[in-house]
C-alpha cells in the first residue's frame, strides 16, 4: 500500500509538483519528492486499485 500525502505534508492534500520534504528515518535524513509522487498518483489514478484510491481519498485528495 502506498503512503498518503498526509504522512508527509501535515494533513493537507494540496501539494505542488516541485514540493520536497526532508524526513528522518533510521537516524538518516532523506529528501522526498512529494510533489512528484502526488502528481504521479493523480495521473495514474485509473490504474490504482480500489484500496489504493480509498487510501488516497481519505485525507481529501482532489482528483478533479
Predicted model as a PDB file, atoms N, CA, C, CB and O in Angstrom, pLDDT in the B-factor column:
MODEL        1                                                                  
ATOM      1  N   UNK A   1       0.847  -1.188   0.000  1.00 39.00           N  
ATOM      2  CA  UNK A   1       0.000   0.000   0.000  1.00 39.00           C  
ATOM      3  C   UNK A   1       0.882   1.238   0.000  1.00 39.00           C  
ATOM      4  CB  UNK A   1      -0.958   0.006   1.222  1.00 39.00           C  
ATOM      5  O   UNK A   1       1.904   1.270   0.685  1.00 39.00           O  
ATOM      6  N   UNK A   2       0.508   2.230  -0.742  1.00 46.00           N  
ATOM      7  CA  UNK A   2       1.277   3.460  -0.813  1.00 46.00           C  
ATOM      8  C   UNK A   2       0.858   4.393   0.301  1.00 46.00           C  
ATOM      9  CB  UNK A   2       1.102   4.137  -2.176  1.00 46.00           C  
ATOM     10  O   UNK A   2      -0.294   4.384   0.736  1.00 46.00           O  
ATOM     11  N   UNK A   3       1.798   5.194   0.759  1.00 49.00           N  
ATOM     12  CA  UNK A   3       1.511   6.167   1.810  1.00 49.00           C  
ATOM     13  C   UNK A   3       0.703   7.312   1.226  1.00 49.00           C  
ATOM     14  CB  UNK A   3       2.819   6.693   2.456  1.00 49.00           C  
ATOM     15  O   UNK A   3       0.749   7.576   0.025  1.00 49.00           O  
ATOM     16  N   UNK A   4      -0.029   7.977   2.085  1.00 48.00           N  
ATOM     17  CA  UNK A   4      -0.833   9.103   1.634  1.00 48.00           C  
ATOM     18  C   UNK A   4      -0.077  10.411   1.831  1.00 48.00           C  
ATOM     19  CB  UNK A   4      -2.172   9.142   2.379  1.00 48.00           C  
ATOM     20  O   UNK A   4       0.893  10.451   2.589  1.00 48.00           O  
ATOM     21  N   UNK A   5      -0.502  11.480   1.164  1.00 46.00           N  
ATOM     22  CA  UNK A   5       0.146  12.776   1.364  1.00 46.00           C  
ATOM     23  C   UNK A   5       0.118  13.224   2.819  1.00 46.00           C  
ATOM     24  CB  UNK A   5      -0.518  13.821   0.501  1.00 46.00           C  
ATOM     25  O   UNK A   5       1.013  13.952   3.249  1.00 46.00           O  
ATOM     26  N   UNK A   6      -0.875  12.814   3.578  1.00 48.00           N  
ATOM     27  CA  UNK A   6      -0.972  13.198   4.982  1.00 48.00           C  
ATOM     28  C   UNK A   6       0.274  12.769   5.748  1.00 48.00           C  
ATOM     29  CB  UNK A   6      -2.222  12.586   5.621  1.00 48.00           C  
ATOM     30  O   UNK A   6       0.678  13.435   6.702  1.00 48.00           O  
ATOM     31  N   UNK A   7       0.880  11.668   5.338  1.00 50.00           N  
ATOM     32  CA  UNK A   7       2.053  11.155   6.023  1.00 50.00           C  
ATOM     33  C   UNK A   7       3.161  12.194   6.068  1.00 50.00           C  
ATOM     34  CB  UNK A   7       2.549   9.889   5.345  1.00 50.00           C  
ATOM     35  O   UNK A   7       3.829  12.336   7.092  1.00 50.00           O  
ATOM     36  N   UNK A   8       3.371  12.931   4.966  1.00 46.00           N  
ATOM     37  CA  UNK A   8       4.498  13.845   4.891  1.00 46.00           C  
ATOM     38  C   UNK A   8       4.126  15.313   4.900  1.00 46.00           C  
ATOM     39  CB  UNK A   8       5.270  13.560   3.682  1.00 46.00           C  
ATOM     40  O   UNK A   8       4.989  16.159   5.135  1.00 46.00           O  
ATOM     41  N   UNK A   9       2.899  15.632   4.657  1.00 50.00           N  
ATOM     42  CA  UNK A   9       2.580  17.034   4.406  1.00 50.00           C  
ATOM     43  C   UNK A   9       1.576  17.616   5.399  1.00 50.00           C  
ATOM     44  CB  UNK A   9       2.044  17.183   3.015  1.00 50.00           C  
ATOM     45  O   UNK A   9       0.780  18.481   5.034  1.00 50.00           O  
ATOM     46  N   UNK A  10       1.604  17.166   6.612  1.00 54.00           N  
ATOM     47  CA  UNK A  10       0.805  17.781   7.663  1.00 54.00           C  
ATOM     48  C   UNK A  10      -0.686  17.775   7.459  1.00 54.00           C  
ATOM     49  CB  UNK A  10       1.227  19.143   7.833  1.00 54.00           C  
ATOM     50  O   UNK A  10      -1.372  18.650   7.987  1.00 54.00           O  
ATOM     51  N   UNK A  11      -1.223  16.820   6.712  1.00 53.00           N  
ATOM     52  CA  UNK A  11      -2.657  16.675   6.608  1.00 53.00           C  
ATOM     53  C   UNK A  11      -3.304  17.372   5.431  1.00 53.00           C  
ATOM     54  CB  UNK A  11      -3.265  17.160   7.822  1.00 53.00           C  
ATOM     55  O   UNK A  11      -4.503  17.201   5.209  1.00 53.00           O  
ATOM     56  N   UNK A  12      -2.560  18.146   4.673  1.00 52.00           N  
ATOM     57  CA  UNK A  12      -3.171  18.796   3.531  1.00 52.00           C  
ATOM     58  C   UNK A  12      -2.894  17.995   2.267  1.00 52.00           C  
ATOM     59  CB  UNK A  12      -2.656  20.232   3.385  1.00 52.00           C  
ATOM     60  O   UNK A  12      -1.812  17.431   2.105  1.00 52.00           O  
ATOM     61  N   UNK A  13      -3.859  17.948   1.392  1.00 59.00           N  
ATOM     62  CA  UNK A  13      -3.711  17.177   0.164  1.00 59.00           C  
ATOM     63  C   UNK A  13      -3.409  18.083  -1.028  1.00 59.00           C  
ATOM     64  CB  UNK A  13      -4.974  16.364  -0.103  1.00 59.00           C  
ATOM     65  O   UNK A  13      -3.444  17.627  -2.171  1.00 59.00           O  
ATOM     66  N   UNK A  14      -3.116  19.341  -0.780  1.00 68.00           N  
ATOM     67  CA  UNK A  14      -2.755  20.261  -1.854  1.00 68.00           C  
ATOM     68  C   UNK A  14      -1.232  20.360  -1.890  1.00 68.00           C  
ATOM     69  CB  UNK A  14      -3.415  21.675  -1.649  1.00 68.00           C  
ATOM     70  O   UNK A  14      -0.630  21.052  -1.070  1.00 68.00           O  
ATOM     71  N   UNK A  15      -0.617  19.669  -2.840  1.00 76.00           N  
ATOM     72  CA  UNK A  15       0.836  19.613  -2.913  1.00 76.00           C  
ATOM     73  C   UNK A  15       1.254  20.009  -4.328  1.00 76.00           C  
ATOM     74  CB  UNK A  15       1.373  18.187  -2.538  1.00 76.00           C  
ATOM     75  O   UNK A  15       0.827  19.388  -5.301  1.00 76.00           O  
ATOM     76  N   UNK A  16       2.081  21.033  -4.440  1.00 83.00           N  
ATOM     77  CA  UNK A  16       2.570  21.459  -5.753  1.00 83.00           C  
ATOM     78  C   UNK A  16       3.674  20.528  -6.230  1.00 83.00           C  
ATOM     79  CB  UNK A  16       3.082  22.912  -5.701  1.00 83.00           C  
ATOM     80  O   UNK A  16       4.408  19.973  -5.412  1.00 83.00           O  
ATOM     81  N   UNK A  17       3.802  20.349  -7.533  1.00 85.00           N  
ATOM     82  CA  UNK A  17       4.753  19.400  -8.114  1.00 85.00           C  
ATOM     83  C   UNK A  17       6.199  19.589  -7.636  1.00 85.00           C  
ATOM     84  CB  UNK A  17       4.711  19.513  -9.607  1.00 85.00           C  
ATOM     85  O   UNK A  17       6.860  18.581  -7.383  1.00 85.00           O  
ATOM     86  N   UNK A  18       6.732  20.799  -7.496  1.00 90.00           N  
ATOM     87  CA  UNK A  18       8.131  20.930  -7.080  1.00 90.00           C  
ATOM     88  C   UNK A  18       8.369  20.731  -5.577  1.00 90.00           C  
ATOM     89  CB  UNK A  18       8.635  22.281  -7.475  1.00 90.00           C  
ATOM     90  O   UNK A  18       9.510  20.794  -5.121  1.00 90.00           O  
ATOM     91  N   UNK A  19       7.305  20.492  -4.809  1.00 90.00           N  
ATOM     92  CA  UNK A  19       7.457  20.385  -3.352  1.00 90.00           C  
ATOM     93  C   UNK A  19       8.303  19.180  -2.957  1.00 90.00           C  
ATOM     94  CB  UNK A  19       6.088  20.291  -2.684  1.00 90.00           C  
ATOM     95  O   UNK A  19       8.121  18.080  -3.479  1.00 90.00           O  
ATOM     96  N   UNK A  20       9.232  19.404  -2.027  1.00 92.00           N  
ATOM     97  CA  UNK A  20      10.083  18.341  -1.496  1.00 92.00           C  
ATOM     98  C   UNK A  20       9.993  18.390   0.028  1.00 92.00           C  
ATOM     99  CB  UNK A  20      11.573  18.494  -1.987  1.00 92.00           C  
ATOM    100  O   UNK A  20       9.815  19.458   0.612  1.00 92.00           O  
ATOM    101  N   UNK A  21      10.115  17.244   0.654  1.00 90.00           N  
ATOM    102  CA  UNK A  21      10.106  17.123   2.114  1.00 90.00           C  
ATOM    103  C   UNK A  21      11.363  16.382   2.543  1.00 90.00           C  
ATOM    104  CB  UNK A  21       8.821  16.382   2.618  1.00 90.00           C  
ATOM    105  O   UNK A  21      11.820  15.465   1.861  1.00 90.00           O  
ATOM    106  N   UNK A  22      11.909  16.786   3.666  1.00 93.00           N  
ATOM    107  CA  UNK A  22      13.029  16.060   4.256  1.00 93.00           C  
ATOM    108  C   UNK A  22      12.505  15.352   5.490  1.00 93.00           C  
ATOM    109  CB  UNK A  22      14.228  17.016   4.607  1.00 93.00           C  
ATOM    110  O   UNK A  22      11.933  15.977   6.383  1.00 93.00           O  
ATOM    111  N   UNK A  23      12.704  14.042   5.533  1.00 90.00           N  
ATOM    112  CA  UNK A  23      12.274  13.263   6.693  1.00 90.00           C  
ATOM    113  C   UNK A  23      13.495  12.564   7.282  1.00 90.00           C  
ATOM    114  CB  UNK A  23      11.165  12.227   6.303  1.00 90.00           C  
ATOM    115  O   UNK A  23      14.521  12.410   6.621  1.00 90.00           O  
ATOM    116  N   UNK A  24      13.361  12.142   8.547  1.00 93.00           N  
ATOM    117  CA  UNK A  24      14.416  11.375   9.200  1.00 93.00           C  
ATOM    118  C   UNK A  24      13.875   9.976   9.438  1.00 93.00           C  
ATOM    119  CB  UNK A  24      14.881  12.048  10.544  1.00 93.00           C  
ATOM    120  O   UNK A  24      12.852   9.797  10.099  1.00 93.00           O  
ATOM    121  N   UNK A  25      14.571   8.990   8.893  1.00 90.00           N  
ATOM    122  CA  UNK A  25      14.191   7.586   9.068  1.00 90.00           C  
ATOM    123  C   UNK A  25      15.451   6.810   9.432  1.00 90.00           C  
ATOM    124  CB  UNK A  25      13.513   6.999   7.769  1.00 90.00           C  
ATOM    125  O   UNK A  25      16.472   6.919   8.753  1.00 90.00           O  
ATOM    126  N   UNK A  26      15.379   6.039  10.487  1.00 93.00           N  
ATOM    127  CA  UNK A  26      16.522   5.264  10.956  1.00 93.00           C  
ATOM    128  C   UNK A  26      17.736   6.149  11.207  1.00 93.00           C  
ATOM    129  CB  UNK A  26      16.871   4.181   9.948  1.00 93.00           C  
ATOM    130  O   UNK A  26      18.872   5.746  10.958  1.00 93.00           O  
ATOM    131  N   UNK A  27      17.488   7.361  11.704  1.00 94.00           N  
ATOM    132  CA  UNK A  27      18.567   8.273  12.039  1.00 94.00           C  
ATOM    133  C   UNK A  27      19.210   8.971  10.854  1.00 94.00           C  
ATOM    134  CB  UNK A  27      19.599   7.542  12.771  1.00 94.00           C  
ATOM    135  O   UNK A  27      20.191   9.691  11.033  1.00 94.00           O  
ATOM    136  N   UNK A  28      18.692   8.783   9.660  1.00 95.00           N  
ATOM    137  CA  UNK A  28      19.242   9.408   8.463  1.00 95.00           C  
ATOM    138  C   UNK A  28      18.194  10.289   7.798  1.00 95.00           C  
ATOM    139  CB  UNK A  28      19.749   8.342   7.478  1.00 95.00           C  
ATOM    140  O   UNK A  28      17.010   9.955   7.765  1.00 95.00           O  
ATOM    141  N   UNK A  29      18.654  11.427   7.267  1.00 95.00           N  
ATOM    142  CA  UNK A  29      17.757  12.319   6.538  1.00 95.00           C  
ATOM    143  C   UNK A  29      17.586  11.835   5.102  1.00 95.00           C  
ATOM    144  CB  UNK A  29      18.293  13.766   6.557  1.00 95.00           C  
ATOM    145  O   UNK A  29      18.541  11.408   4.452  1.00 95.00           O  
ATOM    146  N   UNK A  30      16.347  11.912   4.625  1.00 94.00           N  
ATOM    147  CA  UNK A  30      16.023  11.535   3.247  1.00 94.00           C  
ATOM    148  C   UNK A  30      15.166  12.635   2.648  1.00 94.00           C  
ATOM    149  CB  UNK A  30      15.286  10.152   3.185  1.00 94.00           C  
ATOM    150  O   UNK A  30      14.207  13.092   3.270  1.00 94.00           O  
ATOM    151  N   UNK A  31      15.511  13.058   1.448  1.00 94.00           N  
ATOM    152  CA  UNK A  31      14.705  14.061   0.769  1.00 94.00           C  
ATOM    153  C   UNK A  31      13.732  13.354  -0.159  1.00 94.00           C  
ATOM    154  CB  UNK A  31      15.595  15.064  -0.017  1.00 94.00           C  
ATOM    155  O   UNK A  31      14.134  12.551  -1.001  1.00 94.00           O  
ATOM    156  N   UNK A  32      12.453  13.655   0.000  1.00 90.00           N  
ATOM    157  CA  UNK A  32      11.410  13.022  -0.790  1.00 90.00           C  
ATOM    158  C   UNK A  32      10.803  14.033  -1.756  1.00 90.00           C  
ATOM    159  CB  UNK A  32      10.326  12.424   0.121  1.00 90.00           C  
ATOM    160  O   UNK A  32      10.544  15.178  -1.386  1.00 90.00           O  
ATOM    161  N   UNK A  33      10.581  13.610  -2.972  1.00 92.00           N  
ATOM    162  CA  UNK A  33       9.946  14.445  -3.988  1.00 92.00           C  
ATOM    163  C   UNK A  33       8.433  14.256  -3.865  1.00 92.00           C  
ATOM    164  CB  UNK A  33      10.455  14.081  -5.439  1.00 92.00           C  
ATOM    165  O   UNK A  33       7.809  13.618  -4.714  1.00 92.00           O  
ATOM    166  N   UNK A  34       7.857  14.808  -2.817  1.00 86.00           N  
ATOM    167  CA  UNK A  34       6.437  14.606  -2.530  1.00 86.00           C  
ATOM    168  C   UNK A  34       5.540  15.128  -3.646  1.00 86.00           C  
ATOM    169  CB  UNK A  34       6.071  15.282  -1.227  1.00 86.00           C  
ATOM    170  O   UNK A  34       4.545  14.489  -3.988  1.00 86.00           O  
ATOM    171  N   UNK A  35       5.878  16.273  -4.211  1.00 88.00           N  
ATOM    172  CA  UNK A  35       5.050  16.836  -5.274  1.00 88.00           C  
ATOM    173  C   UNK A  35       4.991  15.943  -6.498  1.00 88.00           C  
ATOM    174  CB  UNK A  35       5.565  18.193  -5.667  1.00 88.00           C  
ATOM    175  O   UNK A  35       3.938  15.805  -7.120  1.00 88.00           O  
ATOM    176  N   UNK A  36       6.120  15.333  -6.848  1.00 91.00           N  
ATOM    177  CA  UNK A  36       6.145  14.426  -7.997  1.00 91.00           C  
ATOM    178  C   UNK A  36       5.360  13.162  -7.683  1.00 91.00           C  
ATOM    179  CB  UNK A  36       7.597  14.073  -8.386  1.00 91.00           C  
ATOM    180  O   UNK A  36       4.606  12.679  -8.528  1.00 91.00           O  
ATOM    181  N   UNK A  37       5.525  12.618  -6.475  1.00 86.00           N  
ATOM    182  CA  UNK A  37       4.772  11.424  -6.078  1.00 86.00           C  
ATOM    183  C   UNK A  37       3.271  11.699  -6.173  1.00 86.00           C  
ATOM    184  CB  UNK A  37       5.152  10.987  -4.636  1.00 86.00           C  
ATOM    185  O   UNK A  37       2.510  10.900  -6.720  1.00 86.00           O  
ATOM    186  N   UNK A  38       2.867  12.843  -5.629  1.00 83.00           N  
ATOM    187  CA  UNK A  38       1.452  13.215  -5.620  1.00 83.00           C  
ATOM    188  C   UNK A  38       0.915  13.344  -7.043  1.00 83.00           C  
ATOM    189  CB  UNK A  38       1.248  14.533  -4.855  1.00 83.00           C  
ATOM    190  O   UNK A  38      -0.160  12.830  -7.354  1.00 83.00           O  
ATOM    191  N   UNK A  39       1.669  14.034  -7.911  1.00 85.00           N  
ATOM    192  CA  UNK A  39       1.239  14.212  -9.299  1.00 85.00           C  
ATOM    193  C   UNK A  39       1.138  12.862 -10.014  1.00 85.00           C  
ATOM    194  CB  UNK A  39       2.214  15.141 -10.050  1.00 85.00           C  
ATOM    195  O   UNK A  39       0.217  12.644 -10.802  1.00 85.00           O  
ATOM    196  N   UNK A  40       2.077  11.961  -9.743  1.00 86.00           N  
ATOM    197  CA  UNK A  40       2.039  10.635 -10.366  1.00 86.00           C  
ATOM    198  C   UNK A  40       0.804   9.852  -9.937  1.00 86.00           C  
ATOM    199  CB  UNK A  40       3.299   9.848 -10.015  1.00 86.00           C  
ATOM    200  O   UNK A  40       0.194   9.164 -10.755  1.00 86.00           O  
ATOM    201  N   UNK A  41       0.431   9.949  -8.666  1.00 82.00           N  
ATOM    202  CA  UNK A  41      -0.750   9.233  -8.196  1.00 82.00           C  
ATOM    203  C   UNK A  41      -1.993   9.740  -8.909  1.00 82.00           C  
ATOM    204  CB  UNK A  41      -0.906   9.384  -6.676  1.00 82.00           C  
ATOM    205  O   UNK A  41      -2.849   8.950  -9.308  1.00 82.00           O  
ATOM    206  N   UNK A  42      -2.097  11.057  -9.070  1.00 81.00           N  
ATOM    207  CA  UNK A  42      -3.253  11.625  -9.761  1.00 81.00           C  
ATOM    208  C   UNK A  42      -3.262  11.240 -11.230  1.00 81.00           C  
ATOM    209  CB  UNK A  42      -3.264  13.143  -9.622  1.00 81.00           C  
ATOM    210  O   UNK A  42      -4.314  10.921 -11.784  1.00 81.00           O  
ATOM    211  N   UNK A  43      -2.084  11.268 -11.873  1.00 85.00           N  
ATOM    212  CA  UNK A  43      -2.004  10.942 -13.296  1.00 85.00           C  
ATOM    213  C   UNK A  43      -2.341   9.474 -13.546  1.00 85.00           C  
ATOM    214  CB  UNK A  43      -0.607  11.259 -13.836  1.00 85.00           C  
ATOM    215  O   UNK A  43      -2.924   9.146 -14.579  1.00 85.00           O  
ATOM    216  N   UNK A  44      -1.990   8.599 -12.629  1.00 86.00           N  
ATOM    217  CA  UNK A  44      -2.191   7.155 -12.794  1.00 86.00           C  
ATOM    218  C   UNK A  44      -3.414   6.641 -12.032  1.00 86.00           C  
ATOM    219  CB  UNK A  44      -0.954   6.407 -12.330  1.00 86.00           C  
ATOM    220  O   UNK A  44      -3.543   5.438 -11.803  1.00 86.00           O  
ATOM    221  N   UNK A  45      -4.291   7.531 -11.651  1.00 83.00           N  
ATOM    222  CA  UNK A  45      -5.419   7.144 -10.798  1.00 83.00           C  
ATOM    223  C   UNK A  45      -6.272   6.023 -11.385  1.00 83.00           C  
ATOM    224  CB  UNK A  45      -6.288   8.340 -10.540  1.00 83.00           C  
ATOM    225  O   UNK A  45      -6.841   5.226 -10.638  1.00 83.00           O  
ATOM    226  N   UNK A  46      -6.368   5.951 -12.716  1.00 87.00           N  
ATOM    227  CA  UNK A  46      -7.172   4.891 -13.332  1.00 87.00           C  
ATOM    228  C   UNK A  46      -6.522   3.515 -13.201  1.00 87.00           C  
ATOM    229  CB  UNK A  46      -7.404   5.204 -14.798  1.00 87.00           C  
ATOM    230  O   UNK A  46      -7.193   2.494 -13.354  1.00 87.00           O  
ATOM    231  N   UNK A  47      -5.226   3.484 -12.918  1.00 91.00           N  
ATOM    232  CA  UNK A  47      -4.510   2.216 -12.774  1.00 91.00           C  
ATOM    233  C   UNK A  47      -4.401   1.766 -11.319  1.00 91.00           C  
ATOM    234  CB  UNK A  47      -3.125   2.336 -13.371  1.00 91.00           C  
ATOM    235  O   UNK A  47      -3.947   0.654 -11.047  1.00 91.00           O  
ATOM    236  N   UNK A  48      -4.814   2.620 -10.384  1.00 86.00           N  
ATOM    237  CA  UNK A  48      -4.749   2.267  -8.964  1.00 86.00           C  
ATOM    238  C   UNK A  48      -5.869   1.295  -8.605  1.00 86.00           C  
ATOM    239  CB  UNK A  48      -4.838   3.534  -8.084  1.00 86.00           C  
ATOM    240  O   UNK A  48      -6.946   1.324  -9.200  1.00 86.00           O  
ATOM    241  N   UNK A  49      -5.604   0.446  -7.638  1.00 90.00           N  
ATOM    242  CA  UNK A  49      -6.636  -0.456  -7.157  1.00 90.00           C  
ATOM    243  C   UNK A  49      -7.625   0.328  -6.293  1.00 90.00           C  
ATOM    244  CB  UNK A  49      -6.015  -1.634  -6.359  1.00 90.00           C  
ATOM    245  O   UNK A  49      -7.330   1.441  -5.858  1.00 90.00           O  
ATOM    246  N   UNK A  50      -8.780  -0.249  -6.053  1.00 88.00           N  
ATOM    247  CA  UNK A  50      -9.779   0.426  -5.223  1.00 88.00           C  
ATOM    248  C   UNK A  50      -9.238   0.738  -3.820  1.00 88.00           C  
ATOM    249  CB  UNK A  50     -11.041  -0.439  -5.115  1.00 88.00           C  
ATOM    250  O   UNK A  50      -9.443   1.851  -3.335  1.00 88.00           O  
ATOM    251  N   UNK A  51      -8.551  -0.206  -3.147  1.00 90.00           N  
ATOM    252  CA  UNK A  51      -7.986   0.131  -1.834  1.00 90.00           C  
ATOM    253  C   UNK A  51      -6.970   1.281  -1.893  1.00 90.00           C  
ATOM    254  CB  UNK A  51      -7.322  -1.096  -1.235  1.00 90.00           C  
ATOM    255  O   UNK A  51      -6.894   2.085  -0.965  1.00 90.00           O  
ATOM    256  N   UNK A  52      -6.195   1.360  -2.974  1.00 85.00           N  
ATOM    257  CA  UNK A  52      -5.243   2.464  -3.116  1.00 85.00           C  
ATOM    258  C   UNK A  52      -5.975   3.792  -3.294  1.00 85.00           C  
ATOM    259  CB  UNK A  52      -4.302   2.213  -4.309  1.00 85.00           C  
ATOM    260  O   UNK A  52      -5.599   4.797  -2.689  1.00 85.00           O  
ATOM    261  N   UNK A  53      -7.018   3.797  -4.122  1.00 83.00           N  
ATOM    262  CA  UNK A  53      -7.805   5.026  -4.315  1.00 83.00           C  
ATOM    263  C   UNK A  53      -8.478   5.444  -3.012  1.00 83.00           C  
ATOM    264  CB  UNK A  53      -8.869   4.824  -5.418  1.00 83.00           C  
ATOM    265  O   UNK A  53      -8.525   6.631  -2.687  1.00 83.00           O  
ATOM    266  N   UNK A  54      -8.996   4.475  -2.268  1.00 83.00           N  
ATOM    267  CA  UNK A  54      -9.635   4.776  -0.981  1.00 83.00           C  
ATOM    268  C   UNK A  54      -8.633   5.401  -0.011  1.00 83.00           C  
ATOM    269  CB  UNK A  54     -10.241   3.496  -0.365  1.00 83.00           C  
ATOM    270  O   UNK A  54      -8.954   6.364   0.685  1.00 83.00           O  
ATOM    271  N   UNK A  55      -7.416   4.850   0.030  1.00 84.00           N  
ATOM    272  CA  UNK A  55      -6.387   5.370   0.932  1.00 84.00           C  
ATOM    273  C   UNK A  55      -6.006   6.799   0.557  1.00 84.00           C  
ATOM    274  CB  UNK A  55      -5.144   4.468   0.906  1.00 84.00           C  
ATOM    275  O   UNK A  55      -5.763   7.623   1.439  1.00 84.00           O  
ATOM    276  N   UNK A  56      -5.951   7.101  -0.724  1.00 79.00           N  
ATOM    277  CA  UNK A  56      -5.605   8.448  -1.167  1.00 79.00           C  
ATOM    278  C   UNK A  56      -6.740   9.436  -0.966  1.00 79.00           C  
ATOM    279  CB  UNK A  56      -5.208   8.427  -2.617  1.00 79.00           C  
ATOM    280  O   UNK A  56      -6.493  10.614  -0.708  1.00 79.00           O  
ATOM    281  N   UNK A  57      -7.976   8.977  -1.079  1.00 79.00           N  
ATOM    282  CA  UNK A  57      -9.099   9.903  -0.910  1.00 79.00           C  
ATOM    283  C   UNK A  57      -9.377  10.209   0.552  1.00 79.00           C  
ATOM    284  CB  UNK A  57     -10.345   9.336  -1.554  1.00 79.00           C  
ATOM    285  O   UNK A  57      -9.991  11.229   0.863  1.00 79.00           O  
ATOM    286  N   UNK A  58      -8.934   9.340   1.453  1.00 74.00           N  
ATOM    287  CA  UNK A  58      -9.175   9.550   2.882  1.00 74.00           C  
ATOM    288  C   UNK A  58      -8.686  10.897   3.385  1.00 74.00           C  
ATOM    289  CB  UNK A  58      -8.515   8.464   3.671  1.00 74.00           C  
ATOM    290  O   UNK A  58      -9.429  11.571   4.098  1.00 74.00           O  
ATOM    291  N   UNK A  59      -7.450  11.333   3.045  1.00 69.00           N  
ATOM    292  CA  UNK A  59      -7.010  12.643   3.530  1.00 69.00           C  
ATOM    293  C   UNK A  59      -7.544  13.800   2.716  1.00 69.00           C  
ATOM    294  CB  UNK A  59      -5.523  12.705   3.542  1.00 69.00           C  
ATOM    295  O   UNK A  59      -7.188  14.947   2.985  1.00 69.00           O  
ATOM    296  N   UNK A  60      -8.387  13.541   1.728  1.00 68.00           N  
ATOM    297  CA  UNK A  60      -9.006  14.632   0.988  1.00 68.00           C  
ATOM    298  C   UNK A  60      -8.333  14.987  -0.318  1.00 68.00           C  
ATOM    299  CB  UNK A  60      -9.045  15.822   1.829  1.00 68.00           C  
ATOM    300  O   UNK A  60      -8.297  16.157  -0.698  1.00 68.00           O  
ATOM    301  N   UNK A  61      -7.799  13.998  -1.012  1.00 65.00           N  
ATOM    302  CA  UNK A  61      -7.176  14.255  -2.301  1.00 65.00           C  
ATOM    303  C   UNK A  61      -8.247  14.683  -3.299  1.00 65.00           C  
ATOM    304  CB  UNK A  61      -6.416  13.002  -2.810  1.00 65.00           C  
ATOM    305  O   UNK A  61      -9.273  14.018  -3.444  1.00 65.00           O  
ATOM    306  N   UNK A  62      -8.004  15.791  -3.981  1.00 62.00           N  
ATOM    307  CA  UNK A  62      -8.915  16.305  -5.001  1.00 62.00           C  
ATOM    308  C   UNK A  62      -8.485  15.718  -6.343  1.00 62.00           C  
ATOM    309  CB  UNK A  62      -8.914  17.881  -5.037  1.00 62.00           C  
ATOM    310  O   UNK A  62      -7.425  16.074  -6.857  1.00 62.00           O  
ATOM    311  N   UNK A  63      -9.285  14.831  -6.913  1.00 57.00           N  
ATOM    312  CA  UNK A  63      -8.934  14.153  -8.158  1.00 57.00           C  
ATOM    313  C   UNK A  63      -9.363  14.931  -9.382  1.00 57.00           C  
ATOM    314  CB  UNK A  63      -9.551  12.785  -8.194  1.00 57.00           C  
ATOM    315  O   UNK A  63      -9.073  14.505 -10.500  1.00 57.00           O  
ATOM    316  N   UNK A  64     -10.040  16.050  -9.218  1.00 46.00           N  
ATOM    317  CA  UNK A  64     -10.528  16.826 -10.371  1.00 46.00           C  
ATOM    318  C   UNK A  64      -9.399  17.515 -11.107  1.00 46.00           C  
ATOM    319  CB  UNK A  64     -11.548  17.862  -9.921  1.00 46.00           C  
ATOM    320  O   UNK A  64      -9.638  18.206 -12.098  1.00 46.00           O  
TER     321      UNK A  64                                                      
ENDMDL                                                                          
END                                                                             
